[in-house]
C-alpha cells in the first residue's frame, strides 16, 4: 500500500502551474517565465517539506534513489528535459 501526500493549491495556482507544465511539454525546458510560477512551486514545496520526514533521515539519499526508481519504473529512455 502506497502512502499518500495531499497538497492544496488555489485554482489560480493550479492554472499557473498548468501553463508552466504545458510550456515544458512543448519546449522540453523547465524555465520560469513569471513570478507566479515561482510562488506556486514554492507553495507546493513548503507543503511537501511539512509532510515528509525522509529529508531529515540519515539515509535520505538512499530513500530518494529508491523513490526515483519506483516512480520511474517502466519508463523507457530519458524523459524530456532530463540530462545525465
N, C-alpha and C positions, 0 to 999 in steps of 0.2 A: 504494500500500500504506500503510495506516494504522499508525502506531506505537502500541504498547500500553503502558500503565502497569498494573502488577499491585499491588493493595492487599491487605493481610491484616488480618483482624479476628477476634475470638473469636466464638463462637456467641452468647454473651450480648450482645456489642456489636452483632451483626447483628440480634438480636431487639429491642434497644432502638431501633436506627435504623429498623427496620421499623415499630415503633409510632409513631415520630415521623413517618415518611413517610405512614403510613395516616391519622394525625390531620390532616396537611397536606391530603391529598386530600379529606378530609371537610369541613374548615372553611376551607380556602384561606388559612390563615395559618400562617406558619412561626415559631412561638414555642416556646421550650424550656420544658418542664414539669418537668424533673428534671435533677439534676446529671449523671446517667449519659448523657443526651443530649449535653451539652456535652463530656464526656470522650470519648465515641465519635467525635464530629465532630472534636475536637482530634487524636485519634489518626490519623484519616484525613488531616486537614490536614497533619500532620507528615510522613506518608509521601509525600504529593503534593509538599511542599516539597523533600524529599530527591531525588525522581525528576525534577524539572523544572529546566531551566536558563533557560527563557524569562523567568521573572520578573526575572532579573538582566541581561537584554539591553536595550540602549538603545531598541529598537523594541517593547518589551513591549506597550504599548497597541495598537499595530497588530496584533501577533500575537494578542492577546486578542480584538480585534474580528473578525479573520478566523476564529478558532476558534469564536467565538459564532455567526457566520454559517453556518459549516459544520455545527455541531451542530444548529442550529435550522432548517436548510434543509427546506422543505416544510411547516413548522408554520404554520398559518393563525391570525392574530389573536394576542392576548395570552394566555399561559398563566395558569392560576390563581395568584394571588398576585403577578403581575408588574404593576408600575406604570411609567409613563414619566416 
